[in-house]
Amino acid sequence: MENQMQGDKRAAFWKKLKICFSREIAIEYKACLYAFCITVFYCAFLLCQGIFQAEIGHMCQFFILAYLVGYLQVYLLHNFDEAGKMGLREVCSMLFCDSLYTACSYLLGWFDRQIWVTGLFFFYMLVAYGCVYLINRLKRNIDTENLNHMLAEYKKKQYMTEEYLYSAVCVYQVDPNGEAVKRNQKEPQGGTREAAKDGQAG
C-alpha cells in the first residue's frame, strides 16, 4: 500500500512537471513571436525617419515585456490566443494585453512618444493578435484532421488483423469416442467475422 502511494505521488509529480514544462514552451513561443512583431514595427518606424541604428536597450525591453505578458496570458488570461473560439472574454483579454504593450511603448519612449505612431502601434498589435489566433486555430484544425486520419488507419488495420485471426480460428469437435478433436477452420466465405462465428456455432 505504501509503495502504491509513493508511486501515485511520483506520477502526480511528473504530471504537474509536464504541464508546467508545456506552459513554459507556450510562453517561449509567444514571447519570441510578439517580440519579433514589435521589433518589426520599431525598425519600420526608424527606417521611415532615415535612422539605420536601433537602440539595444529598447530591443531588450521588447523581449522582457513580451515574456511578462506571455506569463500573464498563460497563467491568468486562459491563453486566449489559442482559444477554441473568440468570445467576449478573449476579446477583452486581447485588448488588455494590446493596451499594456501600447502604454509601455509610450512610457518607455519607443516611438518618441508620438501619439499617432503609438495609436498605429495599438492597431498593429491588435492585427498581430488576430493573425496569431487564426494561425493557431488553423493549426489545431489540421492537427485534428491528421489525428482522425491516423485513428481511422489504426481501426482499419485492427479490423484486418481481427479478420485474419478469425479466418484461422480453431474449432473443437467431439468424436463418437468422446474425445476432443481439433481442426482448422477455413476462412469463412466473404472473410467476415460473422461468418467465422457461424462456423464456430456449427
C-alpha positions as protocol buffer text, in pm:
chain_id: "A"
residue {
  index: 1
  type: MET
  ca { x: 0 y: 0 z: 0 }
}
residue {
  index: 2
  type: GLU
  ca { x: 283 y: 238 z: 90 }
}
residue {
  index: 3
  type: ASN
  ca { x: 463 y: 162 z: -237 }
}
residue {
  index: 4
  type: GLN
  ca { x: 142 y: 230 z: -428 }
}
residue {
  index: 5
  type: MET
  ca { x: 101 y: 568 z: -255 }
}
residue {
  index: 6
  type: GLN
  ca { x: 459 y: 661 z: -338 }
}
residue {
  index: 7
  type: GLY
  ca { x: 400 y: 557 z: -699 }
}
residue {
  index: 8
  type: ASP
  ca { x: 87 y: 774 z: -717 }
}
residue {
  index: 9
  type: LYS
  ca { x: 275 y: 1073 z: -573 }
}
residue {
  index: 10
  type: ARG
  ca { x: 556 y: 1022 z: -821 }
}
residue {
  index: 11
  type: ALA
  ca { x: 310 y: 1000 z: -1111 }
}
residue {
  index: 12
  type: ALA
  ca { x: 129 y: 1316 z: -993 }
}
residue {
  index: 13
  type: PHE
  ca { x: 461 y: 1499 z: -964 }
}
residue {
  index: 14
  type: TRP
  ca { x: 567 y: 1407 z: -1319 }
}
residue {
  index: 15
  type: LYS
  ca { x: 222 y: 1504 z: -1449 }
}
residue {
  index: 16
  type: LYS
  ca { x: 247 y: 1851 z: -1292 }
}
residue {
  index: 17
  type: LEU
  ca { x: 603 y: 1887 z: -1420 }
}
residue {
  index: 18
  type: LYS
  ca { x: 493 y: 1804 z: -1775 }
}
residue {
  index: 19
  type: ILE
  ca { x: 208 y: 2058 z: -1756 }
}
residue {
  index: 20
  type: CYS
  ca { x: 446 y: 2326 z: -1627 }
}
residue {
  index: 21
  type: PHE
  ca { x: 700 y: 2242 z: -1897 }
}
residue {
  index: 22
  type: SER
  ca { x: 429 y: 2261 z: -2165 }
}
residue {
  index: 23
  type: ARG
  ca { x: 322 y: 2605 z: -2040 }
}
residue {
  index: 24
  type: GLU
  ca { x: 681 y: 2728 z: -2040 }
}
residue {
  index: 25
  type: ILE
  ca { x: 718 y: 2621 z: -2403 }
}
residue {
  index: 26
  type: ALA
  ca { x: 398 y: 2813 z: -2488 }
}
residue {
  index: 27
  type: ILE
  ca { x: 536 y: 3123 z: -2313 }
}
residue {
  index: 28
  type: GLU
  ca { x: 864 y: 3097 z: -2504 }
}
residue {
  index: 29
  type: TYR
  ca { x: 670 y: 3072 z: -2829 }
}
residue {
  index: 30
  type: LYS
  ca { x: 452 y: 3374 z: -2751 }
}
residue {
  index: 31
  type: ALA
  ca { x: 738 y: 3588 z: -2621 }
}
residue {
  index: 32
  type: CYS
  ca { x: 954 y: 3532 z: -2929 }
}
residue {
  index: 33
  type: LEU
  ca { x: 661 y: 3583 z: -3166 }
}
residue {
  index: 34
  type: TYR
  ca { x: 528 y: 3907 z: -3018 }
}
residue {
  index: 35
  type: ALA
  ca { x: 874 y: 4049 z: -2951 }
}
residue {
  index: 36
  type: PHE
  ca { x: 953 y: 3989 z: -3318 }
}
residue {
  index: 37
  type: CYS
  ca { x: 633 y: 4172 z: -3419 }
}
residue {
  index: 38
  type: ILE
  ca { x: 728 y: 4470 z: -3202 }
}
residue {
  index: 39
  type: THR
  ca { x: 1082 y: 4469 z: -3344 }
}
residue {
  index: 40
  type: VAL
  ca { x: 948 y: 4478 z: -3700 }
}
residue {
  index: 41
  type: PHE
  ca { x: 729 y: 4780 z: -3624 }
}
residue {
  index: 42
  type: TYR
  ca { x: 1011 y: 4952 z: -3438 }
}
residue {
  index: 43
  type: CYS
  ca { x: 1258 y: 4900 z: -3725 }
}
residue {
  index: 44
  type: ALA
  ca { x: 1000 y: 5027 z: -3975 }
}
residue {
  index: 45
  type: PHE
  ca { x: 950 y: 5336 z: -3758 }
}
residue {
  index: 46
  type: LEU
  ca { x: 1326 y: 5406 z: -3755 }
}
residue {
  index: 47
  type: LEU
  ca { x: 1368 y: 5345 z: -4128 }
}
residue {
  index: 48
  type: CYS
  ca { x: 1088 y: 5590 z: -4208 }
}
residue {
  index: 49
  type: GLN
  ca { x: 1292 y: 5855 z: -4027 }
}
residue {
  index: 50
  type: GLY
  ca { x: 1613 y: 5766 z: -4206 }
}
residue {
  index: 51
  type: ILE
  ca { x: 1766 y: 5607 z: -3897 }
}
residue {
  index: 52
  type: PHE
  ca { x: 1960 y: 5286 z: -3958 }
}
residue {
  index: 53
  type: GLN
  ca { x: 2060 y: 5210 z: -3599 }
}
residue {
  index: 54
  type: ALA
  ca { x: 1835 y: 5065 z: -3328 }
}
residue {
  index: 55
  type: GLU
  ca { x: 1855 y: 5112 z: -2954 }
}
residue {
  index: 56
  type: ILE
  ca { x: 1969 y: 4789 z: -2790 }
}
residue {
  index: 57
  type: GLY
  ca { x: 1801 y: 4898 z: -2469 }
}
residue {
  index: 58
  type: HIS
  ca { x: 1465 y: 4926 z: -2643 }
}
residue {
  index: 59
  type: MET
  ca { x: 1503 y: 4584 z: -2803 }
}
residue {
  index: 60
  type: CYS
  ca { x: 1580 y: 4427 z: -2465 }
}
residue {
  index: 61
  type: GLN
  ca { x: 1263 y: 4590 z: -2333 }
}
residue {
  index: 62
  type: PHE
  ca { x: 1066 y: 4428 z: -2617 }
}
residue {
  index: 63
  type: PHE
  ca { x: 1166 y: 4079 z: -2512 }
}
residue {
  index: 64
  type: ILE
  ca { x: 1135 y: 4135 z: -2137 }
}
residue {
  index: 65
  type: LEU
  ca { x: 786 y: 4281 z: -2178 }
}
residue {
  index: 66
  type: ALA
  ca { x: 686 y: 4003 z: -2419 }
}
residue {
  index: 67
  type: TYR
  ca { x: 789 y: 3741 z: -2160 }
}
residue {
  index: 68
  type: LEU
  ca { x: 595 y: 3914 z: -1884 }
}
residue {
  index: 69
  type: VAL
  ca { x: 283 y: 3944 z: -2100 }
}
residue {
  index: 70
  type: GLY
  ca { x: 329 y: 3580 z: -2204 }
}
residue {
  index: 71
  type: TYR
  ca { x: 316 y: 3468 z: -1840 }
}
residue {
  index: 72
  type: LEU
  ca { x: 10 y: 3687 z: -1794 }
}
residue {
  index: 73
  type: GLN
  ca { x: -161 y: 3531 z: -2095 }
}
residue {
  index: 74
  type: VAL
  ca { x: -92 y: 3170 z: -1998 }
}
residue {
  index: 75
  type: TYR
  ca { x: -149 y: 3177 z: -1622 }
}
residue {
  index: 76
  type: LEU
  ca { x: -415 y: 3448 z: -1578 }
}
residue {
  index: 77
  type: LEU
  ca { x: -587 y: 3512 z: -1912 }
}
residue {
  index: 78
  type: HIS
  ca { x: -657 y: 3150 z: -2010 }
}
residue {
  index: 79
  type: ASN
  ca { x: -422 y: 3151 z: -2310 }
}
residue {
  index: 80
  type: PHE
  ca { x: -677 y: 3346 z: -2513 }
}
residue {
  index: 81
  type: ASP
  ca { x: -487 y: 3350 z: -2845 }
}
residue {
  index: 82
  type: GLU
  ca { x: -514 y: 2968 z: -2854 }
}
residue {
  index: 83
  type: ALA
  ca { x: -880 y: 2952 z: -2753 }
}
residue {
  index: 84
  type: GLY
  ca { x: -1129 y: 2740 z: -2942 }
}
residue {
  index: 85
  type: LYS
  ca { x: -1350 y: 3041 z: -3015 }
}
residue {
  index: 86
  type: MET
  ca { x: -1319 y: 3417 z: -2982 }
}
residue {
  index: 87
  type: GLY
  ca { x: -1570 y: 3520 z: -2718 }
}
residue {
  index: 88
  type: LEU
  ca { x: -1612 y: 3830 z: -2505 }
}
residue {
  index: 89
  type: ARG
  ca { x: -1352 y: 3717 z: -2251 }
}
residue {
  index: 90
  type: GLU
  ca { x: -1095 y: 3652 z: -2523 }
}
residue {
  index: 91
  type: VAL
  ca { x: -1159 y: 3990 z: -2687 }
}
residue {
  index: 92
  type: CYS
  ca { x: -1126 y: 4173 z: -2354 }
}
residue {
  index: 93
  type: SER
  ca { x: -803 y: 3985 z: -2277 }
}
residue {
  index: 94
  type: MET
  ca { x: -665 y: 4071 z: -2620 }
}
residue {
  index: 95
  type: LEU
  ca { x: -750 y: 4442 z: -2578 }
}
residue {
  index: 96
  type: PHE
  ca { x: -595 y: 4442 z: -2229 }
}
residue {
  index: 97
  type: CYS
  ca { x: -262 y: 4295 z: -2347 }
}
residue {
  index: 98
  type: ASP
  ca { x: -260 y: 4522 z: -2651 }
}
residue {
  index: 99
  type: SER
  ca { x: -321 y: 4826 z: -2430 }
}
residue {
  index: 100
  type: LEU
  ca { x: -42 y: 4710 z: -2199 }
}
residue {
  index: 101
  type: TYR
  ca { x: 203 y: 4693 z: -2489 }
}
residue {
  index: 102
  type: THR
  ca { x: 89 y: 5034 z: -2614 }
}
residue {
  index: 103
  type: ALA
  ca { x: 115 y: 5200 z: -2271 }
}
residue {
  index: 104
  type: CYS
  ca { x: 467 y: 5065 z: -2222 }
}
residue {
  index: 105
  type: SER
  ca { x: 569 y: 5183 z: -2568 }
}
residue {
  index: 106
  type: TYR
  ca { x: 462 y: 5536 z: -2478 }
}
residue {
  index: 107
  type: LEU
  ca { x: 608 y: 5540 z: -2128 }
}
residue {
  index: 108
  type: LEU
  ca { x: 941 y: 5391 z: -2238 }
}
residue {
  index: 109
  type: GLY
  ca { x: 964 y: 5620 z: -2542 }
}
residue {
  index: 110
  type: TRP
  ca { x: 993 y: 5353 z: -2810 }
}
residue {
  index: 111
  type: PHE
  ca { x: 839 y: 5583 z: -3070 }
}
residue {
  index: 112
  type: ASP
  ca { x: 947 y: 5918 z: -2923 }
}
residue {
  index: 113
  type: ARG
  ca { x: 603 y: 5947 z: -2758 }
}
residue {
  index: 114
  type: GLN
  ca { x: 439 y: 6040 z: -3087 }
}
residue {
  index: 115
  type: ILE
  ca { x: 66 y: 5994 z: -3037 }
}
residue {
  index: 116
  type: TRP
  ca { x: -22 y: 5896 z: -3394 }
}
residue {
  index: 117
  type: VAL
  ca { x: 259 y: 5637 z: -3409 }
}
residue {
  index: 118
  type: THR
  ca { x: 153 y: 5497 z: -3072 }
}
residue {
  index: 119
  type: GLY
  ca { x: -207 y: 5469 z: -3196 }
}
residue {
  index: 120
  type: LEU
  ca { x: -85 y: 5297 z: -3512 }
}
residue {
  index: 121
  type: PHE
  ca { x: 115 y: 5057 z: -3296 }
}
residue {
  index: 122
  type: PHE
  ca { x: -200 y: 4973 z: -3099 }
}
residue {
  index: 123
  type: PHE
  ca { x: -387 y: 4868 z: -3415 }
}
residue {
  index: 124
  type: TYR
  ca { x: -78 y: 4688 z: -3546 }
}
residue {
  index: 125
  type: MET
  ca { x: -53 y: 4470 z: -3235 }
}
residue {
  index: 126
  type: LEU
  ca { x: -429 y: 4410 z: -3245 }
}
residue {
  index: 127
  type: VAL
  ca { x: -394 y: 4276 z: -3600 }
}
residue {
  index: 128
  type: ALA
  ca { x: -95 y: 4067 z: -3487 }
}
residue {
  index: 129
  type: TYR
  ca { x: -303 y: 3909 z: -3209 }
}
residue {
  index: 130
  type: GLY
  ca { x: -583 y: 3835 z: -3455 }
}
residue {
  index: 131
  type: CYS
  ca { x: -345 y: 3673 z: -3702 }
}
residue {
  index: 132
  type: VAL
  ca { x: -186 y: 3458 z: -3431 }
}
residue {
  index: 133
  type: TYR
  ca { x: -531 y: 3345 z: -3318 }
}
residue {
  index: 134
  type: LEU
  ca { x: -629 y: 3248 z: -3674 }
}
residue {
  index: 135
  type: ILE
  ca { x: -298 y: 3066 z: -3730 }
}
residue {
  index: 136
  type: ASN
  ca { x: -336 y: 2870 z: -3406 }
}
residue {
  index: 137
  type: ARG
  ca { x: -693 y: 2780 z: -3498 }
}
residue {
  index: 138
  type: LEU
  ca { x: -587 y: 2664 z: -3845 }
}
residue {
  index: 139
  type: LYS
  ca { x: -304 y: 2457 z: -3698 }
}
residue {
  index: 140
  type: ARG
  ca { x: -542 y: 2297 z: -3448 }
}
residue {
  index: 141
  type: ASN
  ca { x: -784 y: 2202 z: -3726 }
}
residue {
  index: 142
  type: ILE
  ca { x: -503 y: 2048 z: -3931 }
}
residue {
  index: 143
  type: ASP
  ca { x: -379 y: 1852 z: -3628 }
}
residue {
  index: 144
  type: THR
  ca { x: -733 y: 1728 z: -3562 }
}
residue {
  index: 145
  type: GLU
  ca { x: -770 y: 1608 z: -3922 }
}
residue {
  index: 146
  type: ASN
  ca { x: -434 y: 1427 z: -3903 }
}
residue {
  index: 147
  type: LEU
  ca { x: -530 y: 1259 z: -3576 }
}
residue {
  index: 148
  type: ASN
  ca { x: -865 y: 1148 z: -3717 }
}
residue {
  index: 149
  type: HIS
  ca { x: -688 y: 1008 z: -4023 }
}
residue {
  index: 150
  type: MET
  ca { x: -438 y: 819 z: -3805 }
}
residue {
  index: 151
  type: LEU
  ca { x: -722 y: 683 z: -3591 }
}
residue {
  index: 152
  type: ALA
  ca { x: -913 y: 565 z: -3899 }
}
residue {
  index: 153
  type: GLU
  ca { x: -598 y: 391 z: -4031 }
}
residue {
  index: 154
  type: TYR
  ca { x: -541 y: 226 z: -3694 }
}
residue {
  index: 155
  type: LYS
  ca { x: -900 y: 98 z: -3678 }
}
residue {
  index: 156
  type: LYS
  ca { x: -870 y: -32 z: -4034 }
}
residue {
  index: 157
  type: LYS
  ca { x: -550 y: -224 z: -3953 }
}
residue {
  index: 158
  type: GLN
  ca { x: -701 y: -356 z: -3631 }
}
residue {
  index: 159
  type: TYR
  ca { x: -1011 y: -478 z: -3817 }
}
residue {
  index: 160
  type: MET
  ca { x: -798 y: -651 z: -4081 }
}
residue {
  index: 161
  type: THR
  ca { x: -593 y: -822 z: -3808 }
}
residue {
  index: 162
  type: GLU
  ca { x: -906 y: -946 z: -3633 }
}
residue {
  index: 163
  type: GLU
  ca { x: -1043 y: -1076 z: -3963 }
}
residue {
  index: 164
  type: TYR
  ca { x: -720 y: -1268 z: -4022 }
}
residue {
  index: 165
  type: LEU
  ca { x: -733 y: -1420 z: -3674 }
}
residue {
  index: 166
  type: TYR
  ca { x: -1094 y: -1525 z: -3719 }
}
residue {
  index: 167
  type: SER
  ca { x: -1010 y: -1683 z: -4054 }
}
residue {
  index: 168
  type: ALA
  ca { x: -763 y: -1918 z: -3880 }
}
residue {
  index: 169
  type: VAL
  ca { x: -974 y: -1992 z: -3573 }
}
residue {
  index: 170
  type: CYS
  ca { x: -961 y: -2346 z: -3433 }
}
residue {
  index: 171
  type: VAL
  ca { x: -1286 y: -2534 z: -3373 }
}
residue {
  index: 172
  type: TYR
  ca { x: -1305 y: -2827 z: -3134 }
}
residue {
  index: 173
  type: GLN
  ca { x: -1545 y: -3115 z: -3201 }
}
residue {
  index: 174
  type: VAL
  ca { x: -1621 y: -3430 z: -3008 }
}
residue {
  index: 175
  type: ASP
  ca { x: -1582 y: -3761 z: -3189 }
}
residue {
  index: 176
  type: PRO
  ca { x: -1800 y: -4067 z: -3119 }
}
residue {
  index: 177
  type: ASN
  ca { x: -1546 y: -4191 z: -2859 }
}
residue {
  index: 178
  type: GLY
  ca { x: -1594 y: -3873 z: -2655 }
}
residue {
  index: 179
  type: GLU
  ca { x: -1250 y: -3729 z: -2733 }
}
residue {
  index: 180
  type: ALA
  ca { x: -1196 y: -3367 z: -2842 }
}
residue {
  index: 181
  type: VAL
  ca { x: -1070 y: -3334 z: -3193 }
}
residue {
  index: 182
  type: LYS
  ca { x: -918 y: -3007 z: -3317 }
}
residue {
  index: 183
  type: ARG
  ca { x: -945 y: -2900 z: -3675 }
}
residue {
  index: 184
  type: ASN
  ca { x: -851 y: -2574 z: -3851 }
}
residue {
  index: 185
  type: GLN
  ca { x: -1148 y: -2368 z: -3955 }
}
residue {
  index: 186
  type: LYS
  ca { x: -1109 y: -2246 z: -4311 }
}
residue {
  index: 187
  type: GLU
  ca { x: -1152 y: -1880 z: -4389 }
}
residue {
  index: 188
  type: PRO
  ca { x: -1522 y: -1802 z: -4380 }
}
residue {
  index: 189
  type: GLN
  ca { x: -1695 y: -1718 z: -4703 }
}
residue {
  index: 190
  type: GLY
  ca { x: -1666 y: -1344 z: -4759 }
}
residue {
  index: 191
  type: GLY
  ca { x: -1396 y: -1319 z: -4489 }
}
residue {
  index: 192
  type: THR
  ca { x: -1630 y: -1167 z: -4230 }
}
residue {
  index: 193
  type: ARG
  ca { x: -1624 y: -1209 z: -3858 }
}
residue {
  index: 194
  type: GLU
  ca { x: -1993 y: -1303 z: -3854 }
}
residue {
  index: 195
  type: ALA
  ca { x: -1924 y: -1592 z: -4090 }
}
residue {
  index: 196
  type: ALA
  ca { x: -1649 y: -1714 z: -3860 }
}
residue {
  index: 197
  type: LYS
  ca { x: -1886 y: -1706 z: -3563 }
}
residue {
  index: 198
  type: ASP
  ca { x: -2145 y: -1904 z: -3765 }
}
residue {
  index: 199
  type: GLY
  ca { x: -1873 y: -2161 z: -3838 }
}
residue {
  index: 200
  type: GLN
  ca { x: -1796 y: -2191 z: -3468 }
}
residue {
  index: 201
  type: ALA
  ca { x: -2164 y: -2234 z: -3387 }
}
residue {
  index: 202
  type: GLY
  ca { x: -2187 y: -2514 z: -3646 }
}
